[in-house]
Amino acid sequence: MRGKKTEPEPESEPQTNIPQGVDIDQDVEDVKNQLPPLPPNLPTRHKDFVHCVPPEAPTYRKFSVFTAGSIEMGNAVQWQKHMVKLLSHLPITVCNPRRGHWNPHITPQARDKDFKDQVDWELAALEQVDVICFFFDVTTKSPVSLLELGLWAGSGKVVVCCGEGYWKGGNVELTCERYDIPLVKSFEELVPAVEKMLVEKGMVLDANGDLVGENVHVDKEKPKKKAQLEAEKEDLQKQIDALQAQLAESKL
C-alpha cells in the first residue's frame, strides 16, 4: 500500500486537491508594479475567442497567440491572465501553458510521462501559433523562457517584453536587436505589440470585430533544420538556372 501513496497524481486531478500540489494560478503580489490595473470596462469576449491550457489539445482559430515567458512554478506575476482578458475581444486562440495545478511529484526529466506531456504540449503549440508573446518577470530567472526565446528568435513571430532589472536583460535586448524582434519595456506596450503582429500576420477584422474570411486554422509544418533549408534553396536555384538556360536557348 505504501507504493500507491507515492504514485504521481493523475493530470486530471481536480483543483479541490490543490493543497497536495502546487497552485501556479495563485495570486502573486506584484511587488515591482509590472502589471497595470485592468480597465473597469473590459471589452466583450468574442464568441470565437478560445483560451487553451494543458493537458487538453488546443482548439485553434486561424490566428493564435502563445503566452511564453515567466511562470517560475507560480512565483511569477499573473501576466498571462491579464493578457488573456485583454485579447479576449479578438476571434483568436490563446495558448497558455500556465495550468492551474502542478503535481509536485512530477520530475523535470524526459522519462517522466506527465512532464513530457506538458513539454510536448508547449512545443506543439509554439509550432502552430502565429505570435509568440514573451513577458519576463523581472523578479524571476525564467531559464525555460530564455531557452524558448533562443529557439524561436529567428521565426519572425516573436514579441518580447523585458523590463529594467531582469537579470539577463542585456542578453534579451541584444538577441531582439540581432533578430529584429519587437521589444518593449512594459506590459502596457506589450498588448498593442501583440495585436500589431497579428495584423501583420494577416488578421483583418470587419466593423463588428469578426474575422474577414473563414476562421479556420491551417496546420503549420515543424520548423526545418538549417541544412534542410539550405538543400532546398540549392535545389531551387538549380531549377531556376535550368529554366534560364532553356529560355536563353529558345531565343537563339
KACORNOR-V243386 format. One record per backbone hydrogen bond with DSSP energy under -1.0 kcal/mol. CO is the residue of the C=O (numbers start at 1). NH is the residue of the N-H. If there is no record, write none. Layout:
[[CO:NH] [CO:NH]]
//
This chain:
[[1:5] [4:7] [10:13] [14:17] [15:18] [17:20] [18:21] [22:24] [22:102] [23:26] [29:31] [30:33] [46:49] [50:94] [52:96] [63:93] [64:130] [64:131] [65:95] [66:68] [66:133] [71:76] [72:75] [77:79] [78:82] [79:83] [80:84] [81:85] [82:86] [83:87] [87:90] [88:46] [90:92] [92:50] [93:65] [94:52] [95:67] [97:99] [102:22] [103:106] [107:109] [109:112] [112:116] [113:117] [114:118] [115:119] [116:120] [117:121] [118:122] [119:123] [120:124] [121:125] [122:126] [123:127] [124:128] [125:129] [131:66] [132:159] [133:68] [134:161] [135:70] [137:140] [142:146] [143:147] [144:148] [145:149] [146:150] [147:151] [148:152] [149:153] [152:155] [157:132] [159:134] [160:184] [161:136] [163:166] [166:169] [168:172] [169:173] [170:174] [171:175] [172:176] [173:177] [174:178] [175:179] [176:181] [182:160] [184:162] [186:190] [187:191] [189:193] [190:194] [191:195] [192:196] [193:197] [194:198] [195:199] [196:200] [197:201] [198:203] [199:202] [204:212] [206:209] [210:206] [214:216] [225:229] [226:230] [227:231] [228:232] [229:233] [230:234] [231:235] [232:236] [233:237] [234:238] [235:239] [236:240] [237:241] [238:242] [239:243] [240:244] [241:245] [242:246] [243:247] [244:248] [245:249] [246:250] [249:252]]
//
